[in-house]
Amino acid sequence: MAYTLHRMKISFFLLLLGLFIAVSVLSFIVPLRKRNPSITSGSSVTVSTSSTPLPAPTSVASVPLPTGQDVIRTFFERINEKRIPEAISMMDASMVPDDSAKQAYGVTFNAFSSLRVTKIAPSMQDQWIPGTETYRVDMDVGIKPDAQGTLWSNGPDTKWVTVQKQGDRFMIHEIATGP
């Protein structure tokens, strides 16, 4: 009997403890849900404490996705910034089907001491198909003196870069030395 009474006291204590924790969590979460910060000017924030729901926005501003030119520019900027893994992640699976290909591109891109895009222009637009675009990319390339032979020229260089949409974003699909 004493054992059962002791178990009941422990169960009752655990039940009260669980209720206390639940009430504490809810008292913290509910006020957070009622807050609706909005920037009014500068860095001041207005917090709404009314229980009346705010009207839903009538229009949602959309941010345009990066264009093919944006992706190419970002790709070469990442290489110049020595963010090689990020640049390689912008290449589609046809260019980097495995770790060996990723490593080979990594070696090539690490051979550059500098890489500056000077011009990106649409190329062969009459051959574009939906979701695939080719651009002529003029750049100024600096190759490290101790670098192994690459298909890149030290100084002014031109490549034709094809981007292809995968889902809703462009990926680098091909880098060629000619159109």
matplotlib code that plots the C-alpha trace (Angstrom):
import matplotlib.pyplot as plt

x = [0.0, 2.8, 4.6, 1.4, 0.9, 4.5, 4.1, 0.9, 2.7, 5.5, 3.1, 1.1, 4.4, 5.5, 2.0, 2.3, 5.8, 4.6, 1.8, 4.1, 6.5, 3.7, 2.2, 5.6, 6.3, 2.9, 3.2, 6.5, 5.3, 1.8, 3.2, 5.7, 2.9, 1.1, 4.1, 4.2, 7.4, 7.4, 10.0, 8.5, 11.6, 15.3, 15.9, 12.9, 10.5, 6.8, 5.3, 1.5, -0.1, -3.7, -5.5, -7.1, -5.4, -3.6, -4.9, -3.1, -0.9, -2.6, 0.5, 3.8, 6.9, 8.9, 12.6, 13.7, 15.9, 19.4, 19.8, 22.2, 24.6, 24.3, 25.2, 28.2, 29.5, 29.0, 30.8, 33.9, 33.8, 33.9, 36.9, 38.7, 37.8, 39.3, 35.9, 36.5, 34.1, 31.3, 32.1, 32.2, 28.8, 27.4, 28.4, 25.9, 26.3, 27.4, 30.5, 31.3, 29.8, 32.0, 34.7, 37.5, 36.1, 35.5, 39.1, 40.4, 38.4, 39.6, 43.3, 42.6, 40.8, 43.5, 46.1, 44.7, 46.3, 43.5, 40.4, 38.5, 35.5, 35.6, 32.5, 29.7, 27.6, 24.9, 26.2, 24.5, 21.1, 19.5, 20.5, 19.2, 16.5, 14.2, 16.3, 19.7, 21.8, 25.3, 27.5, 30.8, 32.9, 35.9, 38.2, 41.7, 43.4, 46.4, 47.9, 50.4, 53.9, 54.2, 50.8, 50.6, 49.4, 45.8, 43.5, 43.4, 45.6, 47.5, 46.2, 43.2, 41.1, 37.7, 35.5, 31.9, 29.9, 26.6, 24.1, 21.2, 18.2, 17.8, 14.5, 14.2, 17.9, 20.7, 23.8, 27.1, 26.6, 29.7, 32.8, 34.3, 37.3, 35.1, 31.5]
y = [0.0, 2.4, 1.5, 2.3, 5.6, 6.5, 5.8, 7.9, 10.8, 10.5, 10.3, 13.3, 15.2, 14.3, 15.3, 18.7, 19.2, 18.4, 20.9, 23.5, 23.1, 23.1, 26.3, 27.9, 27.0, 28.2, 31.5, 32.1, 31.0, 32.7, 36.2, 35.5, 34.6, 37.8, 40.0, 41.4, 43.5, 45.9, 48.5, 52.0, 54.1, 53.7, 50.9, 51.4, 48.4, 48.6, 45.6, 45.1, 43.8, 43.9, 40.6, 41.7, 39.9, 42.1, 42.0, 39.8, 41.6, 42.2, 41.6, 39.9, 41.4, 38.9, 38.8, 37.8, 34.7, 35.2, 35.3, 33.3, 36.2, 36.6, 33.0, 33.2, 36.4, 34.9, 31.7, 33.5, 35.8, 32.7, 31.4, 34.8, 34.9, 31.4, 30.0, 27.1, 24.6, 27.1, 27.7, 24.0, 23.6, 25.9, 23.4, 20.8, 17.0, 16.8, 18.8, 17.3, 13.8, 12.6, 13.6, 13.0, 15.7, 18.1, 17.6, 18.2, 21.5, 22.4, 22.0, 24.1, 26.9, 27.0, 27.6, 31.1, 34.0, 36.3, 36.1, 39.2, 39.1, 42.1, 41.3, 38.9, 38.9, 36.6, 34.3, 32.1, 33.3, 31.7, 28.3, 28.9, 26.5, 27.3, 26.9, 26.8, 29.9, 30.5, 33.5, 34.8, 35.6, 37.8, 37.9, 38.8, 35.7, 35.5, 32.1, 31.2, 30.7, 27.2, 26.0, 22.9, 23.4, 24.4, 25.3, 28.9, 31.6, 34.0, 37.5, 38.1, 35.0, 34.2, 31.3, 30.3, 29.4, 27.6, 27.7, 25.4, 25.7, 23.0, 23.5, 27.3, 28.2, 28.2, 26.0, 26.1, 23.4, 23.9, 25.9, 25.9, 27.5, 28.3, 28.6]
z = [0.0, 0.9, -2.3, -4.4, -2.5, -3.2, -6.9, -7.0, -5.4, -8.0, -10.9, -9.6, -9.2, -12.8, -14.1, -12.3, -13.6, -17.2, -16.9, -15.5, -18.5, -21.0, -19.5, -19.4, -23.1, -24.2, -22.3, -24.2, -27.7, -27.7, -27.3, -30.0, -32.4, -31.7, -32.6, -36.1, -36.5, -39.3, -40.3, -40.2, -40.8, -40.2, -37.8, -35.5, -35.2, -34.3, -32.6, -32.9, -29.7, -30.8, -31.1, -34.4, -37.3, -39.8, -43.4, -45.8, -48.3, -51.6, -53.7, -53.0, -54.4, -56.4, -56.8, -60.3, -60.5, -61.8, -65.5, -67.5, -67.6, -63.8, -63.3, -65.6, -63.9, -60.4, -61.5, -62.6, -59.6, -57.3, -59.2, -58.8, -55.1, -54.7, -53.7, -56.0, -54.5, -54.8, -58.4, -59.1, -57.4, -60.1, -62.8, -63.9, -63.7, -67.3, -66.6, -63.2, -63.1, -60.3, -57.8, -60.2, -62.6, -59.7, -58.6, -62.2, -62.4, -59.0, -60.1, -63.2, -61.4, -58.7, -61.4, -61.9, -60.0, -61.2, -63.4, -64.5, -66.8, -69.2, -71.3, -71.5, -74.7, -76.1, -78.8, -81.4, -80.3, -83.3, -81.9, -78.4, -77.2, -74.2, -71.1, -72.9, -73.7, -74.9, -74.2, -75.4, -72.3, -72.7, -69.7, -68.5, -67.1, -64.8, -64.6, -61.9, -63.2, -61.7, -63.1, -65.3, -68.9, -69.2, -72.0, -70.7, -72.1, -69.9, -70.6, -72.7, -73.3, -74.7, -73.8, -74.9, -71.9, -72.2, -69.3, -69.0, -66.7, -64.2, -62.4, -62.1, -62.1, -64.6, -64.2, -66.1, -68.8, -71.0, -71.3, -74.8, -76.6, -79.6, -80.6]

ax = plt.figure().add_subplot(projection="3d")
ax.plot(x, y, z, "-o")
ax.set_aspect("equal")
plt.show()
